[in-house]
Amino acid sequence: MKAIVFKEVKAPIYYGDFPDPIATSEQVIVNIKAAALNHRDVWITHGLYGIIEPDIVQGSCGAGVYNGQEVIINPNVNWGPDPDYPEHKDYRILGMPIHGTFAEQIAVHKDRLVEKPAHLTMEEAGALPLAGLTAYRALFTKARASANDKILINGIGGGVALMAFQFAVAIGAEVYVTSSDPEKIKKAIALGAKGGAIYTEDKWHKNLGAKVDVVIDSAGGKGFSSLMKACNPRARIAIYGGTRGNSVVNPQLLFWKELEIYGSTMGNDMEFQEMIDLINKYKIRPVVDSVYQLSEAETAYARMSDGKQFGKIVFKV
Ligand SMILES: NC(=O)c1ccc[n+]([C@@H]2O[C@H](COP(=O)([O-])OP(=O)(O)OC[C@H]3O[C@@H](n4cnc5c(N)ncnc54)[C@H](OP(=O)(O)O)[C@@H]3O)[C@@H](O)[C@H]2O)c1
């Protein structure tokens, strides 16, 4: 089969022939139809990931066909029994260190498959799994977001960020965004954002138009104290990424406003099903930025590295 394969750190991404997967007695073979990039796939090529193995098919997100049925693949493998933490020593995410979705076929346990929501195209379904799951847990389980909250999504160009944004708008919350790009803020407003600010500007939190009760962040870095300044008292901040490195937390803001800060990783299997239920209930369609062939891997990875996207970068297989 054809696949996108991680060979070694800083080597060009390999696209080409790779052995077909062989299913164990507990696994099934899914014919992949669409698969989406996550920043994780790019970090891995730079060696920025915990467990890195050579000759692994990349990709955590995918949708396809098994036994004539259209399915979405849950990228979690062996989360374990504790819903709060993936404690299982064999916890893995598809795409590293086990083979992922950027291929014509994948072998997965049957219990990783969920019926594709009928209103989604294959590309939209393939865009969903990792970003949707991460956004769901950060927004609802950790930050306890509800329709009564004002919610700030930091860096709306991000795949997970945009998914969290769509969930927050769907439940009827008042949603604000930041971006480095005014065009992305305009696009978010067209999709239902109440307002936005450019996070590269000094004191951007004063331009947001409101103080917020929930913040969803994947940047960290020096800008983190501005997020705290954008908060109402008792606000909840959920962090699922650290794209801009270490943050300095302003302790006075933290204790004076009684802020709560949570870390959030992926999500458990129950949250995956709840996320799919939410997608079905509100007929949410993940925003697809662009669609590439697997053979166009280099161009697709470069688009993500450059941060040009608004929505998910998808491979049509
Ligand atoms: N914990 C988990 O389970 C989990 C799951 C998924 C992802 N992650 C992590 O979360 C991060 C985002 O992942 P992704 O796949 O959504 O990536 P992505 O689609 O590449 O998103 C990157 C976005 O981050 C925003 N950004 C960059 N610098 C920023 C800053 N200083 N302040 C605010 N926003 C900034 C940019 O938004 P604009 O373009 O709008 O400026 C950019 O588009 C990565 O670090 C990834 O490893 C973690």
The ligand as a Gaussian input file, in Angstrom:
#p B3LYP/6-31G(d) Opt

LIG

0 1
 N       -2.770000      17.508000      24.941000
 C       -3.225000      16.947000      23.861000
 O       -3.847000      15.899000      23.914000
 C       -3.022000      17.625000      22.549000
 C       -3.836000      17.280000      21.463000
 C       -3.694000      17.987000      20.273000
 C       -2.735000      18.994000      20.171000
 N       -1.921000      19.248000      21.240000
 C       -0.916000      20.331000      21.143000
 O       -1.625000      21.544000      20.979000
 C       -0.920000      22.414000      20.108000
 C       -1.814000      22.801000      18.939000
 O       -2.080000      21.649000      18.179000
 P       -2.901000      21.711000      16.817000
 O       -2.779000      20.388000      16.160000
 O       -4.252000      22.298000      17.063000
 O       -1.938000      22.726000      16.033000
 P       -2.127000      23.704000      14.853000
 O       -3.384000      23.342000      14.134000
 O       -0.862000      23.736000      14.115000
 O       -2.342000      25.111000      15.615000
 C       -1.360000      26.030000      15.831000
 C       -2.009000      27.392000      16.122000
 O       -1.493000      27.874000      17.329000
 C       -1.723000      29.266000      17.358000
 N       -0.636000      29.957000      18.045000
 C        0.664000      29.962000      17.734000
 N        1.340000      30.803000      18.554000
 C        0.438000      31.331000      19.405000
 C        0.511000      32.258000      20.475000
 N        1.660000      32.836000      20.852000
 N       -0.636000      32.568000      21.128000
 C       -1.816000      32.013000      20.757000
 N       -1.937000      31.123000      19.744000
 C       -0.826000      30.788000      19.094000
 C       -1.801000      29.745000      15.901000
 O       -3.069000      30.364000      15.742000
 P       -3.295000      31.588000      14.693000
 O       -2.996000      30.983000      13.356000
 O       -4.734000      31.928000      14.874000
 O       -2.375000      32.691000      15.072000
 C       -1.655000      28.443000      15.104000
 O       -2.510000      28.391000      13.984000
 C        0.337000      21.670000      19.695000
 O        1.384000      22.089000      20.541000
 C       -0.020000      20.222000      19.935000
 O        1.106000      19.432000      20.160000
 C       -2.052000      18.587000      22.407000

